[in-house]
Amino acid sequence: MRVIISRSAATYLRNEVQYLKSRSLAAATRFTNAFIDARRNLETFPDMGKESEELPVPGYKTWVFGDYLMDYTRKADVIEIVAIRHGRMRPLTPTQEPDEDFE
């Protein structure tokens, strides 16, 4: 199954690799290799993740790789990685503010 990466997920990957490289080349390499392995596993086993209460969007799953989480969705014959984040980060979800003035 083909795996694609959203712009925001690709941006996070690039930024995280740059950050890790500035601290430790070995850490950046481990992160990159862990992502490559996770992506390959996702191609082979597209249902390997689990739906999460933290990510209240139907059809979206989360997969753990190392210290990171990958949120993805399956669309026909394509899997889209929509977000990648460190395990200590909360998932990106729309904020729901009450509409008190009804405008």
N, C-alpha and C positions, 0 to 999 in steps of 0.2 A: 504494500500500500504506500502511496506517495505521501510524504510529510512536507508540509510547507510551514514557514515561520512568519508570523505577523511582523509588521514594522516595529511595533513596540517591543516585542520579544527579541528581535534582532538587535535593536538598539540597546536593550538591557545586556545582551550577551557581549556586545562590543565594549560597553562601558565597564562591565564586570571584569572582562579579560584585561583591559587597560589598568583598572584599579589593582587587580591582583598582580600584574606584571610589575607595577611600581613598588610592590611590597615583597614579592617573591615569585621568581620565574617558575619555580617548581609548583607553587600553588596554582598559578595560571595554567600550567600544563595539565595538572590534575583536573581542574575545572573543565577545561576544553575536552579532555579525553572522556570525562564522565558524561558530558553533554552528548558527545558523538555516540557513545555506547547507548545512552538513553534513547536517542533518536533512532538508532538501528533497532533497538528492542521494540520501540513504538511501531516501526514499519512492519515488523514481524508479528507483534502481538498488540493490535490496536485497542483492545479492550482491557489492557493490563492495569490501567489506572482505576481510581474509584471516585464516585461522586462524593462531594464533600458538603457538609453543612456550612462551612465557611464560604463556599462558592455557590451561592443560591441561584444558579442559572441552569435550567434543565438541559441535559445533554452534554454538560461540561464535566471533565474529569481531571483529577490531579494525580501526578506521578512524582514520586520522590526519587531524586538521584543525588547521592552524596548529601550535602547540607542544603540542597536546593530543591525547589518544587517547580514542576512544569504543569501549567493548566492547558488543556487542549480540548478540542471538539472534533468529532468525526462527521464528515459530510460526504455521503455516498462513498466514493473511492479515494477520498482525500482526508488526511488528518491535518488540522491546523493547530499549531502551537500558538496560543494566544497570549500567554504570559509566562515569564520565568522570574522567580524571585528567591531570595534567600529564605530558608525555613523559618527565620525569626520575623519575617515581614508578613503583614496581613495581606490577603488577596485584594486586588483592585476590584472594587464593586461600586456601582453607582450609589451616590448618597441619596437618601430619601429624606428630604426635609418636609415637614408638614406645611401645607399651604394654608396658613392661618388667615390670610387676607383674601383668599379666593380669586386672585388675579391671574 
